[in-house]
Amino acid sequence: MAYMIVADQCTGCCACEPECPNKAISAHKSIFVIDPDKCTECVGHHDEPQCVAVCPIDDTCIIDETWPREEAA
């Protein structure tokens, strides 16, 4: 399970990086990216993914359909 940041929409505002409890978000050139190996969608930490909650641009942090998702218990 993982989220991704839509590169064309990322403004590089830095709001998401410090909010990620798994340190899955990092800067790459002038935008941010999410490492899918580290992203847990904030399960066990928060009720909603923090990248989604703090991003000022709607639909910039989205579910990465190429990674399998786990069902909530």
Backbone as CSV, one residue per row, in Angstrom:
resi,resn,N_x,N_y,N_z,CA_x,CA_y,CA_z,C_x,C_y,C_z
1,MET,0.838,-1.174,0.000,0.000,0.000,0.000,0.880,1.233,0.000
2,ALA,0.484,2.199,-0.772,1.307,3.398,-0.861,0.558,4.532,-1.546
3,TYR,0.990,5.719,-1.231,0.514,6.909,-1.929,1.629,7.385,-2.846
4,MET,1.276,8.238,-3.768,2.256,8.853,-4.648,1.902,10.323,-4.796
5,ILE,2.863,11.110,-5.201,2.641,12.535,-5.433,2.663,12.764,-6.935
6,VAL,1.613,13.395,-7.439,1.527,13.709,-8.864,2.521,14.836,-9.142
7,ALA,3.579,14.504,-9.859,4.689,15.433,-10.068,4.256,16.745,-10.713
8,ASP,3.358,16.684,-11.676,2.920,17.895,-12.377,2.136,18.846,-11.485
9,GLN,1.634,18.341,-10.355,0.838,19.169,-9.460,1.611,19.628,-8.222
10,CYS,2.716,18.962,-7.919,3.489,19.304,-6.722,4.137,20.677,-6.905
11,THR,3.920,21.542,-5.906,4.502,22.887,-5.958,5.814,22.974,-5.180
12,GLY,6.198,21.882,-4.521,7.419,21.897,-3.725,7.296,22.701,-2.449
13,CYS,6.100,22.774,-1.902,5.854,23.616,-0.724,6.428,23.057,0.570
14,CYS,6.779,21.795,0.604,7.389,21.140,1.772,6.408,20.794,2.895
15,ALA,5.114,20.981,2.704,4.153,20.718,3.777,4.090,19.238,4.159
16,CYS,4.259,18.363,3.204,4.075,16.931,3.452,5.262,16.260,4.130
17,GLU,6.456,16.647,3.768,7.654,15.934,4.229,7.741,15.784,5.750
18,PRO,7.602,16.849,6.525,7.736,16.681,7.978,6.561,15.949,8.633
19,GLU,5.457,15.820,7.939,4.265,15.178,8.504,4.267,13.663,8.354
20,CYS,5.113,13.137,7.493,5.129,11.691,7.227,5.761,10.944,8.394
21,PRO,4.992,10.061,9.073,5.540,9.344,10.225,6.578,8.278,9.840
22,ASN,6.631,7.921,8.566,7.551,6.873,8.111,8.756,7.422,7.351
23,LYS,8.847,8.726,7.271,9.932,9.376,6.521,10.018,8.837,5.092
24,ALA,8.827,8.641,4.503,8.735,8.117,3.135,8.789,9.221,2.085
25,ILE,8.688,10.477,2.493,8.640,11.594,1.552,9.981,12.322,1.545
26,SER,10.473,12.573,0.345,11.743,13.291,0.212,11.710,14.183,-1.018
27,ALA,12.598,15.163,-1.022,12.693,16.084,-2.149,13.487,15.428,-3.280
28,HIS,13.018,15.653,-4.487,13.715,15.193,-5.685,13.653,16.340,-6.673
29,LYS,14.769,17.027,-6.818,14.827,18.263,-7.603,13.904,19.281,-6.951
30,SER,12.894,19.780,-7.633,12.037,20.813,-7.051,10.682,20.286,-6.588
31,ILE,10.509,18.963,-6.582,9.247,18.376,-6.133,9.524,17.304,-5.079
32,PHE,8.461,16.793,-4.510,8.590,15.742,-3.502,8.076,14.427,-4.067
33,VAL,8.655,13.339,-3.563,8.257,11.997,-3.982,8.047,11.144,-2.739
34,ILE,7.242,10.099,-2.890,6.976,9.164,-1.807,7.619,7.825,-2.155
35,ASP,8.412,7.299,-1.235,9.028,5.986,-1.407,7.959,4.943,-1.058
36,PRO,7.468,4.193,-2.054,6.389,3.240,-1.791,6.795,2.109,-0.844
37,ASP,8.079,1.837,-0.728,8.531,0.807,0.208,8.392,1.249,1.661
38,LYS,8.340,2.550,1.895,8.223,3.081,3.255,6.804,3.535,3.596
39,CYS,5.997,3.849,2.587,4.653,4.393,2.816,3.704,3.312,3.329
40,THR,3.015,3.611,4.430,2.005,2.715,4.989,0.622,3.359,4.989
41,GLU,0.481,4.459,4.256,-0.758,5.242,4.233,-1.106,5.747,5.628
42,CYS,-0.109,5.857,6.491,-0.223,6.328,7.872,-1.035,5.391,8.770
43,VAL,-1.287,4.165,8.303,-2.003,3.180,9.118,-1.199,2.928,10.389
44,GLY,-1.883,2.990,11.514,-1.230,2.802,12.801,-0.699,4.085,13.406
45,HIS,-0.716,5.163,12.630,-0.235,6.452,13.116,-1.349,7.506,13.156
46,HIS,-2.131,7.574,12.082,-3.169,8.594,11.939,-4.405,7.997,11.277
47,ASP,-5.526,8.689,11.402,-6.767,8.228,10.790,-6.792,8.427,9.280
48,GLU,-5.977,9.339,8.778,-5.901,9.587,7.344,-4.456,9.859,6.956
49,PRO,-4.102,9.596,5.709,-2.736,9.879,5.269,-2.411,11.360,5.460
50,GLN,-1.321,11.630,6.126,-0.976,13.013,6.445,-0.559,13.821,5.229
51,CYS,0.011,13.176,4.218,0.361,13.911,2.999,-0.903,14.485,2.353
52,VAL,-1.967,13.693,2.351,-3.248,14.148,1.793,-3.819,15.269,2.652
53,ALA,-3.753,15.102,3.956,-4.346,16.070,4.882,-3.691,17.450,4.796
54,VAL,-2.378,17.504,4.573,-1.690,18.798,4.601,-1.402,19.400,3.232
55,CYS,-1.550,18.633,2.172,-1.236,19.156,0.836,-2.228,20.248,0.449
56,PRO,-1.728,21.414,0.051,-2.629,22.513,-0.311,-3.280,22.359,-1.690
57,ILE,-2.817,21.405,-2.486,-3.355,21.199,-3.828,-4.134,19.885,-3.850
58,ASP,-5.445,19.965,-4.032,-6.280,18.764,-4.052,-5.804,17.763,-5.096
59,ASP,-5.925,16.493,-4.742,-5.604,15.371,-5.631,-4.152,15.347,-6.104
60,THR,-3.247,15.849,-5.276,-1.827,15.767,-5.587,-1.227,14.513,-4.958
61,CYS,-1.647,14.180,-3.760,-1.242,12.934,-3.107,-2.376,11.940,-3.328
62,ILE,-2.074,10.914,-4.127,-3.097,9.951,-4.509,-2.596,8.527,-4.274
63,ILE,-3.524,7.591,-4.269,-3.164,6.187,-4.110,-2.388,5.729,-5.337
64,ASP,-1.270,5.059,-5.085,-0.454,4.500,-6.164,-1.042,3.135,-6.512
65,GLU,-1.727,3.073,-7.621,-2.426,1.853,-8.037,-1.478,0.715,-8.395
66,THR,-0.191,0.990,-8.525,0.757,-0.068,-8.890,1.212,-0.867,-7.671
67,TRP,0.842,-0.426,-6.475,1.217,-1.130,-5.243,-0.027,-1.711,-4.608
68,PRO,0.036,-2.953,-4.129,-1.157,-3.571,-3.497,-1.514,-2.855,-2.202
69,ARG,-2.809,-2.833,-1.918,-3.291,-2.204,-0.690,-3.727,-3.281,0.288
70,GLU,-3.565,-2.999,1.556,-4.019,-3.918,2.596,-5.391,-3.477,3.050
71,GLU,-6.202,-4.450,3.389,-7.523,-4.145,3.922,-7.395,-3.772,5.396
72,ALA,-8.158,-2.785,5.825,-8.157,-2.390,7.231,-8.726,-3.531,8.067
73,ALA,-8.173,-3.731,9.229,-8.622,-4.825,10.108,-9.931,-4.496,10.772
